[in-house]
Amino acid sequence: MRMVNKRARFEYELVGEGVEAGISLKGVEAKSIRENRGDISRSSVRILNGEAYLINANIPATGIQKYDPTRTRKLLLHKREILSILTKAKQQKLQIVPVRMYNKGRLIKVYLELGKSKRKFEKKETIKLRDVQRDIETELKNSV
């Protein structure tokens, strides 16, 4: 099982400094993640009162009434990891972005990276480069 946040690479210019965090889940949520039902593309990470939280991650659960699939979930990090990632984010004016969610044995982990948000013209440039690259690849396939 592996969920990748494709929007993270589009919305942010990722620095490459990352940390692996555990996540506090209910049993039904863990089951849905293992079945690859979930979405972290619109989620973000906030640090409040010395603790890290994953906000707006959509993890649906079946069989439970009055369940909020986008509830705030606590990330399990050591204090020194939280402190180091927070100081780097503040010094360089970066945001903490969840890049992927995966299981490691029976545990579910979230990989967080620091990223600087792209501006609108940078996003358009990314789309143009992707289109040009796709055209080049199709030309190479057709010429061979």
C-alpha positions as CSV (number, residue, x, y, z in Angstrom):
1,M,0.0,0.0,0.0
2,R,1.3,3.4,-0.9
3,M,-0.5,6.7,-1.3
4,V,1.4,9.5,-3.1
5,N,0.5,13.2,-2.9
6,K,0.9,14.1,-6.6
7,R,-0.2,17.7,-5.9
8,A,2.7,18.3,-3.6
9,R,5.2,18.3,-6.4
10,F,3.0,20.6,-8.4
11,E,2.0,23.0,-5.7
12,Y,5.4,23.1,-3.9
13,E,9.1,23.2,-4.7
14,L,10.3,20.5,-2.4
15,V,13.6,21.0,-0.7
16,G,14.3,17.4,-0.1
17,E,14.8,17.5,3.7
18,G,12.2,15.1,5.1
19,V,11.2,13.1,8.1
20,E,9.2,9.9,8.6
21,A,6.3,10.2,11.1
22,G,3.9,7.7,12.5
23,I,0.2,8.6,12.6
24,S,-2.5,8.0,15.2
25,L,-5.5,6.3,13.6
26,K,-8.6,4.4,14.5
27,G,-8.8,0.8,13.6
28,V,-11.3,1.3,10.7
29,E,-9.0,4.1,9.3
30,A,-6.0,1.8,9.3
31,K,-8.0,-0.8,7.5
32,S,-9.1,1.7,4.8
33,I,-5.5,2.9,4.3
34,R,-4.3,-0.7,3.8
35,E,-7.1,-1.1,1.2
36,N,-5.6,2.0,-0.5
37,R,-8.7,4.1,0.1
38,G,-7.6,7.6,1.1
39,D,-6.4,10.9,-0.2
40,I,-3.7,13.2,1.2
41,S,-3.6,15.5,-1.8
42,R,-5.4,18.4,0.0
43,S,-3.8,17.8,3.4
44,S,-1.3,19.9,5.3
45,V,0.7,19.7,8.5
46,R,0.5,22.1,11.4
47,I,2.5,22.2,14.6
48,L,0.4,23.3,17.5
49,N,1.6,23.4,21.2
50,G,4.7,21.3,20.3
51,E,2.8,18.6,18.6
52,A,2.4,17.9,14.8
53,Y,-1.1,17.3,13.3
54,L,-2.2,16.2,9.8
55,I,-5.1,18.3,8.8
56,N,-7.7,17.6,6.1
57,A,-6.5,14.2,5.0
58,N,-9.5,12.3,3.6
59,I,-9.6,8.7,5.0
60,P,-13.0,7.2,4.6
61,A,-14.3,4.5,6.9
62,T,-17.2,2.2,6.4
63,G,-19.6,0.9,9.0
64,I,-19.3,3.9,11.4
65,Q,-22.1,6.5,11.8
66,K,-21.2,10.2,12.5
67,Y,-17.7,9.8,11.3
68,D,-15.7,12.7,9.9
69,P,-13.3,11.4,7.2
70,T,-11.3,14.7,7.2
71,R,-10.7,14.9,10.9
72,T,-7.4,16.2,12.3
73,R,-5.0,13.3,13.1
74,K,-1.9,13.5,15.4
75,L,1.5,12.7,13.9
76,L,3.9,10.8,16.1
77,L,7.3,12.5,16.1
78,H,10.0,13.0,18.7
79,K,10.2,16.4,20.2
80,R,13.6,17.0,18.7
81,E,12.3,16.1,15.2
82,I,9.4,18.5,15.6
83,L,11.8,21.2,16.8
84,S,14.2,20.7,14.0
85,I,11.6,20.7,11.2
86,L,9.8,23.7,12.8
87,T,13.0,25.8,13.0
88,K,14.0,24.9,9.4
89,A,10.5,25.8,8.2
90,K,10.5,29.2,10.0
91,Q,14.1,30.1,9.1
92,Q,13.7,29.4,5.3
93,K,9.9,30.3,5.2
94,L,8.9,26.8,4.1
95,Q,5.8,24.7,4.7
96,I,5.6,21.2,5.9
97,V,4.0,19.0,3.2
98,P,2.9,15.4,3.5
99,V,4.4,13.7,0.4
100,R,3.4,10.0,0.8
101,M,1.7,7.6,3.2
102,Y,2.7,4.0,3.3
103,N,2.9,1.0,5.6
104,K,6.1,-0.3,7.1
105,G,5.2,-3.7,8.4
106,R,2.0,-3.3,10.3
107,L,2.6,0.4,11.0
108,I,1.4,3.2,8.8
109,K,3.8,6.1,8.2
110,V,3.6,9.5,6.6
111,Y,6.7,11.0,4.9
112,L,6.9,14.8,5.4
113,E,9.1,17.2,3.4
114,L,9.7,20.9,3.5
115,G,8.5,22.9,0.5
116,K,8.3,26.4,-0.8
117,S,4.9,27.1,-2.5
118,K,5.1,27.8,-6.2
119,R,3.6,30.9,-7.7
120,K,1.1,30.8,-10.5
121,F,3.6,31.4,-13.4
122,E,5.9,28.7,-12.0
123,K,3.0,26.2,-12.1
124,K,2.3,27.1,-15.7
125,E,5.9,26.6,-16.6
126,T,5.8,23.2,-15.1
127,I,2.8,22.2,-17.2
128,K,4.6,23.5,-20.4
129,L,7.7,21.6,-19.6
130,R,5.7,18.4,-19.0
131,D,3.8,18.9,-22.4
132,V,7.1,19.4,-24.3
133,Q,8.6,16.4,-22.7
134,R,5.6,14.3,-23.6
135,D,5.8,15.5,-27.2
136,I,9.5,14.6,-27.4
137,E,8.9,11.1,-26.1
138,T,6.1,10.5,-28.6
139,E,8.3,11.7,-31.5
140,L,11.1,9.4,-30.4
141,K,8.7,6.4,-30.2
142,N,7.3,7.1,-33.7
143,S,10.8,7.6,-35.3
144,V,12.1,4.2,-34.0
